[in-house]
Amino acid sequence: MAMNAARLKEENRRYRGTGGVSERNRSDGFAPAFLDSESGAIHPSCLADGSPAPCHCLDGLPAPLVTGRDASGRVVAVRSCVVAGFVRDGVFYTREQAARAVAIAECGP
């Protein structure tokens, strides 16, 4: 299934209230990012102008990953190998992994 706005919305709904969404994990050092699961490349989420995005934004992904644009040129879909998640200290975390990491941090030592 290709990554698109509907899929991002569904993932946000599924992980609401956990560290699997940006507003719950930002303070733990996570930043929204995408993983190209074929190449292993991590792409921080960026706005179309290249500036860091506060949440998952498809517009800043490299052109080779883009499979669809709307009439105004905004990215509406990317290749199915793209996974939404987070990056912290150069390491990619899936939403599930980020949610677990935040839950563990909240439990404390």
VENPEBEL-V455633 format. One record per run of one state. SS is the DSSP state (H for helix, E for strand, L for the rest). FROM is the first residue (numbers start at 1). LEN is the number of residues. If there is no record, write none. Layout:
# VENPEBEL-V455633
ss:SS from:FROM len:LEN
ss:SS from:FROM len:LEN
This chain:
# VENPEBEL-V455633
ss:L from:1 len:2
ss:E from:3 len:2
ss:H from:5 len:11
ss:L from:16 len:6
ss:H from:22 len:7
ss:L from:29 len:2
ss:E from:31 len:6
ss:L from:37 len:5
ss:E from:42 len:3
ss:L from:45 len:1
ss:E from:46 len:1
ss:L from:47 len:5
ss:E from:52 len:1
ss:L from:53 len:5
ss:H from:58 len:3
ss:L from:61 len:2
ss:H from:63 len:3
ss:E from:66 len:4
ss:L from:70 len:5
ss:E from:75 len:4
ss:L from:79 len:3
ss:E from:82 len:7
ss:L from:89 len:2
ss:E from:91 len:4
ss:H from:95 len:13
ss:L from:108 len:2
